[in-house]
Structures are given as C-alpha cells and as structure tokens.
C-alpha cells in the first residue's frame, strides 16, 4: 500500500510519529485511530542493517513506515536513509531536496516505488523558500520539484507557528501546480496543531502530514507516548 492510499483524517491529513519498536508503533497507530505513519530516523542506528531490521519490524504492524534523516534533518544522512530504504521497502523516506530525485530514481531502478520528499527550509519571507541556502520564489521551487518528479515537499524547521504563513503559501502553490503532499516539521505539538491544521485546511493540498517528534516522546524511554498521540488527533477532530 502506498502512502497516498492510506485512510486520511478529513480526507487530507496524516501524522508522522517516531516508533521505538513494533509495540510502540502498534500503540500509536491505535491511539491515532489509524491516521498515523510510524517512523524512524537514520541517526538512531549505528549500522544500515540495524535500520533495515527496525523498518521490517515496524512493517509487521504498519503498511507504510517513514525513514527520516535525523539530527535535525542533517543532509549528510541522505545515503544512510537511502540504503536502509533499499533493504526494507518502507514506503516513505525523507531526503534533502538536492538528493530526492536521485533517490527516487535509484529506488525505482531496484523495483521499489517509494514516496520521497524533498526538504527545503523557510526563508523568513512569505512567498519564498531557501534551497541549499539560496532564497528562491515558491513558484519557481515548486516548478523545479515537479520537473524533477518530486511529489512531496518537506518544510522545516517550522518552529511551531513562526513560519506558518510561509507554510500556507507553499501549500497553496504546491496544490495548484500538482504537488501531492507537504510535510512540515519542527516545534509542532498539541499546543499549536489546531492552529496549523486550520491554516492549511483550505489550501487544497491532497495530503498534509505533520512530523511531530520531540513534544510526544518520553525522554527516559525514547517511546512516543500514545496519550499524546491521542490528544493531538482528538484536538484536530473537534
């Protein structure tokens, strides 16, 4: 099953949370009533093999698993993510924009149809984003993404609602030009999720998938707390 085939809340919404293990993945999927894509980050693993085994474990309870870069979206982890994906067929991976098209093509060449996002950062100015440190117009960036076959855009760090207006502009432009999904990350929590979802709901984006990590993870165990997942999903439902 592909990411876009999953049942979405309000027809457009999924949530990405990290899962420590298979049981944690099962817990958070249940807590989120199925609107959850569990994930890992490559930086948590000392070896490619360990990452592959973890994805395979999570896939026993989830049709799609997301592999993140880790280390705050460190672009140097791109190859580690790609190699874990090549050995595990997760369904969704995060990549720096500059590596996203290559990664998608590589995985297709070995018979794996994956959703690969391309990461860009806020510029601080509505209507533009930063790509490899260079500020460009959102419309030009979206056209570039489409020309490269990229169907999903990762936008981080959102810093809660600091760059929300920029995110909304990006979602509108992406939806108008045919990008299928936008995935924000950074500082998203139960305190601001309702404001964020309300802001993007009318943009027309087919899939909106917030990555919600730090605020939901037990610092002692490293497990995502099911009660926090439930709280976030229920807040959005109201």
C-alpha positions as a printed Julia matrix, in Angstrom:
238×3 Matrix{Float64}:
   0.0    0.0     0.0
   1.25   3.47   -0.89
   1.25   6.48    1.39
  -1.47   8.18   -0.67
  -3.74   5.15   -0.41
  -3.92   5.33    3.39
  -7.17   6.46    5.01
  -6.75  10.15    5.86
  -8.43  12.23    8.55
 -10.79  14.75    6.94
  -9.63  13.37    3.61
  -6.2   15.02    3.67
  -4.43  14.54    6.98
  -1.92  12.0     8.34
   0.54  12.28   11.22
   4.13  11.05   11.4
   5.42   9.99   14.83
   8.56   8.04   15.69
   8.15   4.47   16.91
  10.69   2.87   19.22
   9.65  -0.66   18.3
   6.79  -2.73   16.91
   4.74  -2.47   20.1
   5.19   1.29   20.24
   4.1    1.52   16.6
   1.0   -0.55   17.36
   0.21   1.67   20.37
   0.43   4.94   18.49
  -1.48   3.69   15.44
  -4.29   2.61   17.75
  -4.14   5.87   19.71
  -4.34   7.84   16.46
  -7.2    5.67   15.15
  -5.16   4.65   12.13
  -4.19   8.08   10.82
  -0.56   7.51   11.79
   2.59   6.77    9.79
   5.19   5.46   12.25
   8.79   6.28   11.55
  12.44   6.03   12.46
  15.38   8.38   11.95
  18.59   7.06   10.45
  20.76   8.77   13.06
  19.41   6.39   15.73
  21.18   3.44   14.12
  24.85   2.51   14.14
  24.51   0.38   11.03
  22.43   0.14    7.87
  21.48  -3.42    8.84
  20.05  -2.33   12.19
  17.91   0.28   10.44
  16.68  -2.27    7.91
  15.67  -4.68   10.65
  13.79  -1.97   12.52
  11.8   -0.93    9.45
  10.91  -4.56    8.75
   9.78  -4.92   12.36
   7.54  -1.85   12.16
   6.11  -3.0     8.84
   4.65  -6.01   10.63
   2.05  -3.6    12.09
   2.08  -0.67    9.62
   1.66  -0.67    5.82
   3.94   2.37    5.44
   6.95   3.37    7.53
   8.79   6.68    7.2
  12.59   6.94    7.38
  13.83  10.35    8.49
  17.27  11.88    8.22
  17.64  12.59   11.94
  19.99  15.05   13.64
  17.54  17.87   12.89
  17.27  16.98    9.2
  21.01  16.59    8.64
  21.51  16.32    4.85
  24.67  14.25    5.35
  22.47  11.33    6.4
  20.83  11.06    2.98
  22.77   7.99    1.83
  22.14   6.14    5.08
  18.4    6.72    4.66
  18.58   5.54    1.06
  20.46   2.34    1.92
  18.05   1.49    4.74
  15.14   2.04    2.35
  16.74  -0.11   -0.35
  16.86  -3.02    2.08
  13.46  -2.59    3.7
  10.84  -1.09    1.31
   9.46   1.39    3.89
   7.13   3.32    1.58
   8.26   6.82    2.56
  11.64   8.48    3.01
  12.9   11.96    3.79
  15.73  13.45    1.73
  17.45  16.78    1.18
  15.88  18.26   -1.94
  19.14  18.0    -3.86
  19.19  14.21   -3.4
  15.46  13.48   -3.65
  15.17  12.88   -7.39
  18.27  10.68   -7.49
  17.0    8.69   -4.51
  13.58   8.14   -6.06
  15.14   7.04   -9.34
  17.58   4.71   -7.61
  14.82   3.01   -5.64
  12.67   2.68   -8.76
  15.61   1.07  -10.54
  15.71  -1.69   -7.93
  11.95  -2.16   -8.07
  10.83  -0.07   -5.09
   8.09   2.51   -5.58
   8.59   4.95   -2.71
   7.29   8.39   -1.8
  10.42  10.53   -1.48
  10.1   14.03   -0.13
  12.5   16.9    -0.78
  13.49  19.09    2.15
  13.54  22.88    1.97
  13.78  25.46    4.73
  11.81  28.61    5.5
  13.31  31.87    4.29
  11.52  34.13    6.74
   9.7   35.75    3.82
   6.23  34.7     2.65
   6.41  33.56   -0.97
   9.96  32.22   -0.94
  11.91  29.29    0.49
  15.58  28.53    0.98
  17.1   25.78   -1.11
  20.73  24.94   -0.35
  20.97  28.3     1.39
  19.68  30.27   -1.59
  16.33  32.08   -1.4
  14.03  31.38   -4.33
  10.38  32.07   -5.12
   8.0   29.34   -4.04
   6.51  29.07   -7.54
   9.96  28.55   -9.07
  10.79  25.95   -6.43
   7.54  24.06   -6.99
   8.12  24.06  -10.76
  11.6   22.68  -10.15
  10.23  19.95   -7.87
   7.68  18.91  -10.48
  10.31  18.84  -13.24
  12.39  16.51  -11.05
   9.49  14.16  -10.34
   9.21  15.08   -6.67
   5.68  14.68   -5.33
   6.16  15.72   -1.71
   7.83  18.69   -0.03
   9.29  18.6     3.48
   9.26  22.04    5.11
  11.4   22.51    8.21
  12.06  23.9    10.71
   8.56  25.28   11.05
   9.36  26.39   14.61
   5.78  25.91   15.76
   3.81  28.72   14.13
   6.74  31.06   13.43
   6.76  30.21    9.72
   3.08  29.23    9.43
   2.2   31.93    6.91
   5.06  30.75    4.71
   3.81  27.17    5.03
   0.3   28.14    3.94
   1.66  29.94    0.87
   3.74  26.88   -0.02
   0.75  24.53    0.38
  -1.41  26.69   -1.91
   1.24  26.92   -4.61
   2.03  23.21   -4.37
  -1.63  22.22   -4.6
  -2.26  24.48   -7.59
   0.65  23.01   -9.53
   0.02  19.35   -8.67
   2.39  18.54   -5.82
   0.6   15.86   -3.81
   1.82  16.48   -0.27
   3.51  18.9     2.1
   5.17  17.72    5.32
   6.08  20.3     7.98
   8.31  19.56   10.96
   9.76  21.43   13.9
   8.11  22.57   17.1
   4.71  21.06   16.33
   2.77  19.98   19.42
  -0.68  19.75   20.98
  -0.33  23.46   21.77
  -0.33  24.56   18.12
  -1.56  21.67   15.98
  -5.12  23.02   15.72
  -3.91  26.43   14.54
  -1.61  24.81   11.97
  -4.28  22.48   10.56
  -6.89  25.24   10.37
  -4.45  27.43    8.46
  -3.72  24.85    5.75
  -7.1   23.12    5.52
  -8.41  25.27    2.67
  -5.2   25.32    0.61
  -6.27  22.31   -1.46
  -3.22  20.19   -0.65
  -4.06  16.49   -1.14
  -2.02  15.24    1.81
  -0.72  17.2     4.77
   1.5   15.18    7.1
   2.99  16.96   10.13
   6.06  15.3    11.66
   5.61  15.51   15.41
   8.57  14.23   17.41
  10.05  15.99   20.43
   6.84  17.01   22.16
   5.45  13.46   22.18
   8.49  11.36   23.14
   9.19  10.13   26.66
  12.71  11.41   27.34
  13.57   8.44   29.59
  12.39   5.59   27.37
  12.52   7.14   23.9
   9.0    5.86   23.23
   6.3    8.01   21.66
   3.52   8.43   24.2
   0.17   7.06   22.95
  -1.74   9.51   25.15
  -0.02  12.44   23.42
  -0.84  10.99   20.01
  -4.47  10.55   21.03
  -4.6   14.09   22.39
  -3.3   15.6    19.16
  -5.61  13.63   16.87
  -8.65  14.35   19.06
  -7.86  18.06   19.13
  -7.84  18.17   15.34
 -11.11  16.26   15.16
 -13.09  18.86   17.11
